[in-house]
Amino acid sequence: MAETEGAHALRLLLVHAHPDDETIGQGATMAKYVADGRGVTLVTCTAGEMGEILVPELEHLAADREDGLGEHRRGELDEAMAVLGVTDHRFLGGFGTYRDSGMKWHPDDTVGHALPLDDIHDNAFWHADLTEAADHLVPVIREVRPQVLVTYDQFGGYGHPDHIQAHRVAMYGAMLAAVPSYRRDLGEAWDIPKIYWGGLSQGRIREALRRMRDAGEESPFDGLDPDGPLPMFVPDEDITTEVDASAYGERKLEALAKHATQIKTDGPFFALSNNQGAPAMGVEEYRLVKGRLGPLGENGRESDLFAGLDGVDGVGG
């Protein structure tokens, strides 16, 4: 397909569950690629209506009170994306189509394993019909025609039902979007060349936790032993790609601060930043699950999500 005038030759699509997930996982990568002139599109599946509210004066927005948190977080997302420079961000099916499902922690697990709530709203994303939800993503894929898709792994990182569902919708939507005969009314078929699952390596988090312990600082993640199991994080050998967007580490932290109802400026990410330095927060890791790896660096990892795309949609020769 020929590029329209002014369109980005290289395009990244991210599918996330709630406002703030995108900045936590790939905020620096997003800012870097925007600055590099690449197209960045974010699809958020819910407004995060069930999130914990960390700002006391906004507690009235809670789901069991005024139930206005989703609209507020919509504004937080707008502000965070303005910091990162992302101008194309959308809600799956439109704002309010799917509601945050909420979560609880596994009773036998101290950290890293969330479960669905016992009582879930009828419109919760966890209850969404998979094909129906994927059909909301297919036209976005066919419109944007990204070379790269980023979402969660099959466990959603830590078992949150909306993260798991976002993974399912992203992967199924990508497959359906590539089928020429599937829902022709949703646009011309597009097969995304590269798909990644975001993640943070166990090695990096162990190093950060040891530094904090050695400095006499309290761990930002309750129950995590730097020498013990780290279920929320990815084995080092599974990480294929490391994007060095360290120049945008401060911008990532600024964007995180915009999600004020969900993230404390003295919370885990800022604590890690203070210990490691903000640029370290800009090094983000991925697992390639579809497509060809680009050249590997001295660390044995690919350094650019768009590497290895020669000949794809006008990329390379």
Stockholm file with secondary structure:
# STOCKHOLM 1.0

chainA/1-317         MAETEGAHALRLLLVHAHPDDETIGQGATMAKYVADGRGVTLVTCTAGEMGEILVPELEHLAADREDGLGEHRRGELDEAMAVLGVTDHRFLGGFGTYRDSGMKWHPDDTVGHALPLDDIHDNAFWHADLTEAADHLVPVIREVRPQVLVTYDQFGGYGHPDHIQAHRVAMYGAMLAAVPSYRRDLGEAWDIPKIYWGGLSQGRIREALRRMRDAGEESPFDGLDPDGPLPMFVPDEDITTEVDASAYGERKLEALAKHATQIKTDGPFFALSNNQGAPAMGVEEYRLVKGRLGPLGENGRESDLFAGLDGVDGVGG
#=GR chainA/1-317 SS CCCCTTCCSSEEEEEESSTTHHHHHHHHHHHHHHHTTCEEEEEESCCCTTCCCCCGGGGGGSTTTTCCHHHHHHHHHHHHHHHHTCCEEEETTSTTSSBCCCCEECTTCSSSCEECCSSCCTTBGGGSCHHHHHHHHHHHHHHHCCSEEEECCTTTTTCCHHHHHHHHHHHHHHHHHTCTTSCGGGCSCCCCSEEEEEECBHHHHHHHHHHHHHTTCCCSSTTCCTTSCCTTSBCGGGCCEEEECGGGHHHHHHHHHHCTTTCCTTSHHHHHHHHHCGGGGGEEEEEEEESCCCCBCTTSSBCCTTTTCTTBTTBCC
#=GC SS_cons         CCCCTTCCSSEEEEEESSTTHHHHHHHHHHHHHHHTTCEEEEEESCCCTTCCCCCGGGGGGSTTTTCCHHHHHHHHHHHHHHHHTCCEEEETTSTTSSBCCCCEECTTCSSSCEECCSSCCTTBGGGSCHHHHHHHHHHHHHHHCCSEEEECCTTTTTCCHHHHHHHHHHHHHHHHHTCTTSCGGGCSCCCCSEEEEEECBHHHHHHHHHHHHHTTCCCSSTTCCTTSCCTTSBCGGGCCEEEECGGGHHHHHHHHHHCTTTCCTTSHHHHHHHHHCGGGGGEEEEEEEESCCCCBCTTSSBCCTTTTCTTBTTBCC
//
